[in-house]
């Protein structure tokens, strides 16, 4: 739905090639997810396709931001990236728990460590932005609390309780990040009004 909406807005703009690339990546992933689905052996291919879509979405976001000429959109985009990081951390944790090869588990652990660091750096940037409202402060505090729960799930991902904690914390973080995004969008609308 988002790609369709963006297609109308990007037609004839410098962002159109990035949108078309994102659409092709989505179609490849969507096809891999369509029934009949293969078993666990298909996960690496699906993961690679999802990674390509993520890269294409990042390129599209940058193209849209460049075309808009509004640096203020950076904070909203940063919230969106935080959502993607949380989802990727949860996915990597669950895939690592399934991995039967040590090399796969080690690679997932290294990528997870990098994503954890990226999330924390971006979260500090969000916390240090001059945009402040009671809603923003409350959302940031809730994200901090849930982040600690997610870290506990990551550390205990080899146990059923750890996996449940990881999934629950990631879902709750997505909700909290949506609230934060809406609060930043509202503040930006007031400022740019």
Kinemage of the C-alpha trace (Angstrom):
@kinemage 1
@onewidth
@group {chain A} dominant
@subgroup {mainchain}
@vectorlist {calphas} color= white
{ca unk a 1} P 0.000 0.000 0.000
{ca unk a 2} L 2.823 2.401 0.857
{ca unk a 3} L 4.565 1.706 -2.438
{ca unk a 4} L 1.343 2.408 -4.349
{ca unk a 5} L 0.832 5.696 -2.524
{ca unk a 6} L 4.451 6.688 -3.089
{ca unk a 7} L 4.250 5.736 -6.781
{ca unk a 8} L 1.673 8.455 -7.339
{ca unk a 9} L 3.747 11.010 -5.467
{ca unk a 10} L 7.112 10.061 -7.000
{ca unk a 11} L 6.077 9.874 -10.637
{ca unk a 12} L 8.400 12.044 -12.681
{ca unk a 13} L 10.553 13.011 -9.686
{ca unk a 14} L 14.190 12.159 -8.941
{ca unk a 15} L 12.919 9.645 -6.346
{ca unk a 16} L 11.134 7.500 -8.960
{ca unk a 17} L 14.119 5.201 -9.750
{ca unk a 18} L 14.616 4.462 -6.036
{ca unk a 19} L 10.904 3.704 -5.723
{ca unk a 20} L 10.999 1.313 -8.693
{ca unk a 21} L 14.011 -0.476 -7.187
{ca unk a 22} L 12.176 -0.825 -3.855
{ca unk a 23} L 9.118 -2.164 -5.674
{ca unk a 24} L 11.206 -4.835 -7.451
{ca unk a 25} L 12.778 -5.863 -4.139
{ca unk a 26} L 9.348 -6.089 -2.505
{ca unk a 27} L 7.973 -8.200 -5.370
{ca unk a 28} L 10.901 -10.630 -5.058
{ca unk a 29} L 10.362 -10.980 -1.300
{ca unk a 30} L 6.590 -11.232 -1.661
{ca unk a 31} L 7.045 -14.034 -4.196
{ca unk a 32} L 9.367 -15.917 -1.850
{ca unk a 33} L 6.790 -15.656 0.936
{ca unk a 34} L 3.839 -16.784 -1.197
{ca unk a 35} L 2.483 -20.327 -0.801
{ca unk a 36} L 3.622 -22.960 -1.208
{ca unk a 37} L 6.443 -22.034 1.129
{ca unk a 38} L 9.482 -24.153 1.618
{ca unk a 39} L 10.613 -25.098 5.097
{ca unk a 40} L 13.444 -23.838 7.207
{ca unk a 41} L 15.913 -24.285 4.336
{ca unk a 42} L 14.283 -21.292 2.568
{ca unk a 43} L 14.993 -18.905 5.465
{ca unk a 44} L 18.469 -17.788 4.288
{ca unk a 45} L 17.101 -16.844 0.831
{ca unk a 46} L 14.111 -15.031 2.355
{ca unk a 47} L 16.434 -13.252 4.778
{ca unk a 48} L 18.674 -12.116 1.912
{ca unk a 49} L 15.675 -10.809 -0.025
{ca unk a 50} L 14.440 -8.974 3.078
{ca unk a 51} L 17.903 -7.425 3.462
{ca unk a 52} L 17.781 -6.184 -0.133
{ca unk a 53} L 14.360 -4.667 0.488
{ca unk a 54} L 15.656 -2.948 3.613
{ca unk a 55} L 18.569 -1.460 1.652
{ca unk a 56} L 16.187 -0.323 -1.091
{ca unk a 57} L 13.869 1.245 1.499
{ca unk a 58} L 16.824 3.141 2.979
{ca unk a 59} L 17.766 4.426 -0.488
{ca unk a 60} L 14.157 5.428 -1.156
{ca unk a 61} L 13.895 7.207 2.179
{ca unk a 62} L 17.061 9.163 1.427
{ca unk a 63} L 15.790 10.042 -2.077
{ca unk a 64} L 12.484 11.264 -0.655
{ca unk a 65} L 14.234 13.291 2.027
{ca unk a 66} L 16.585 14.836 -0.554
{ca unk a 67} L 13.667 15.640 -2.858
{ca unk a 68} L 11.648 17.231 -0.049
{ca unk a 69} L 14.462 19.563 0.944
{ca unk a 70} L 13.401 19.181 4.579
{ca unk a 71} L 16.079 18.003 6.974
{ca unk a 72} L 13.429 17.976 9.694
{ca unk a 73} L 12.178 14.677 8.299
{ca unk a 74} L 15.405 13.092 9.541
{ca unk a 75} L 14.004 12.559 13.035
{ca unk a 76} L 10.922 10.719 11.725
{ca unk a 77} L 13.102 8.609 9.431
{ca unk a 78} L 15.362 7.799 12.369
{ca unk a 79} L 12.358 6.472 14.306
{ca unk a 80} L 11.485 4.290 11.318
{ca unk a 81} L 15.009 2.929 11.199
{ca unk a 82} L 14.782 2.120 14.888
{ca unk a 83} L 11.695 0.019 14.157
{ca unk a 84} L 13.589 -1.849 11.444
{ca unk a 85} L 16.533 -2.453 13.770
{ca unk a 86} L 14.274 -3.891 16.459
{ca unk a 87} L 12.633 -6.229 13.966
{ca unk a 88} L 15.991 -7.321 12.620
{ca unk a 89} L 17.378 -7.950 16.117
{ca unk a 90} L 14.403 -10.160 16.946
{ca unk a 91} L 14.654 -12.000 13.635
{ca unk a 92} L 18.376 -12.617 14.029
{ca unk a 93} L 17.880 -13.869 17.568
{ca unk a 94} L 15.224 -16.331 16.491
{ca unk a 95} L 17.246 -17.470 13.477
{ca unk a 96} L 20.321 -17.939 15.682
{ca unk a 97} L 18.293 -20.169 17.977
{ca unk a 98} L 17.444 -22.316 14.940
{ca unk a 99} L 20.945 -22.328 13.507
{ca unk a 100} L 22.589 -25.698 13.560
{ca unk a 101} L 25.896 -24.397 12.218
{ca unk a 102} L 28.263 -22.526 14.477
{ca unk a 103} L 29.374 -20.195 11.657
{ca unk a 104} L 25.755 -19.085 11.061
{ca unk a 105} L 25.223 -18.470 14.773
{ca unk a 106} L 28.492 -16.502 15.027
{ca unk a 107} L 27.583 -14.348 12.009
{ca unk a 108} L 24.130 -13.646 13.473
{ca unk a 109} L 25.688 -12.742 16.833
{ca unk a 110} L 28.086 -10.306 15.164
{ca unk a 111} L 25.288 -8.674 13.173
{ca unk a 112} L 23.102 -8.496 16.279
{ca unk a 113} L 25.899 -6.808 18.233
{ca unk a 114} L 26.278 -4.218 15.461
{ca unk a 115} L 22.516 -3.573 15.402
{ca unk a 116} L 22.403 -3.206 19.174
{ca unk a 117} L 25.131 -0.577 18.959
{ca unk a 118} L 23.377 1.237 16.087
{ca unk a 119} L 20.095 1.260 18.013
{ca unk a 120} L 21.735 2.762 21.094
{ca unk a 121} L 23.540 5.463 19.088
{ca unk a 122} L 20.337 6.406 17.262
{ca unk a 123} L 18.373 6.381 20.516
{ca unk a 124} L 20.829 8.846 22.036
{ca unk a 125} L 20.350 11.052 18.979
{ca unk a 126} L 16.577 10.920 19.457
{ca unk a 127} L 16.960 11.721 23.152
{ca unk a 128} L 19.230 14.686 22.368
{ca unk a 129} L 17.001 16.266 19.746
{ca unk a 130} L 15.737 19.706 20.753
{ca unk a 131} L 12.135 18.589 20.147
{ca unk a 132} L 10.655 18.094 23.609
{ca unk a 133} L 7.114 17.533 24.742
{ca unk a 134} L 5.618 15.490 27.574
{ca unk a 135} L 4.576 12.866 24.993
{ca unk a 136} L 8.091 12.614 23.574
{ca unk a 137} L 9.688 12.344 27.014
{ca unk a 138} L 7.190 9.674 28.078
{ca unk a 139} L 7.690 7.661 24.867
{ca unk a 140} L 11.484 7.826 25.173
{ca unk a 141} L 11.317 6.574 28.777
{ca unk a 142} L 9.013 3.689 27.778
{ca unk a 143} L 11.380 2.741 24.946
{ca unk a 144} L 14.312 2.719 27.365
{ca unk a 145} L 12.495 0.358 29.724
{ca unk a 146} L 11.451 -2.009 26.948
{ca unk a 147} L 14.944 -1.901 25.430
{ca unk a 148} L 16.312 -3.426 28.630
{ca unk a 149} L 13.770 -6.255 28.335
{ca unk a 150} L 14.806 -6.845 24.721
{ca unk a 151} L 18.459 -7.056 25.756
{ca unk a 152} L 17.537 -9.689 28.328
{ca unk a 153} L 15.769 -11.686 25.619
{ca unk a 154} L 18.790 -11.414 23.319
{ca unk a 155} L 21.078 -12.721 26.065
{ca unk a 156} L 18.757 -15.671 26.810
{ca unk a 157} L 17.663 -16.446 23.227
{ca unk a 158} L 18.748 -20.088 23.488
{ca unk a 159} L 15.956 -20.686 26.010
{ca unk a 160} L 12.214 -20.720 25.358
{ca unk a 161} L 11.706 -17.992 27.977
{ca unk a 162} L 14.402 -15.873 26.353
{ca unk a 163} L 12.798 -16.203 22.921
{ca unk a 164} L 9.381 -15.285 24.344
{ca unk a 165} L 10.910 -12.251 26.081
{ca unk a 166} L 12.659 -11.212 22.859
{ca unk a 167} L 9.493 -11.457 20.784
{ca unk a 168} L 7.349 -9.689 23.387
{ca unk a 169} L 9.869 -6.886 23.889
{ca unk a 170} L 10.339 -6.384 20.148
{ca unk a 171} L 6.568 -6.138 19.575
{ca unk a 172} L 6.183 -3.714 22.476
{ca unk a 173} L 9.125 -1.641 21.228
{ca unk a 174} L 7.486 -1.369 17.812
{ca unk a 175} L 4.363 0.021 19.477
{ca unk a 176} L 6.405 2.443 21.592
{ca unk a 177} L 8.367 3.606 18.549
{ca unk a 178} L 5.105 4.237 16.696
{ca unk a 179} L 3.968 6.438 19.594
{ca unk a 180} L 7.307 8.285 19.535
{ca unk a 181} L 7.121 8.764 15.768
{ca unk a 182} L 3.620 10.225 16.063
{ca unk a 183} L 4.783 12.570 18.840
{ca unk a 184} L 7.719 13.803 16.742
{ca unk a 185} L 5.477 14.204 13.680
{ca unk a 186} L 3.034 16.265 15.723
{ca unk a 187} L 5.825 18.474 17.083
{ca unk a 188} L 7.250 18.965 13.595
{ca unk a 189} L 3.836 19.870 12.195
{ca unk a 190} L 3.452 22.494 14.894
{ca unk a 191} L 6.919 23.913 14.171
{ca unk a 192} L 6.655 23.769 10.367
{ca unk a 193} L 2.921 24.656 10.495
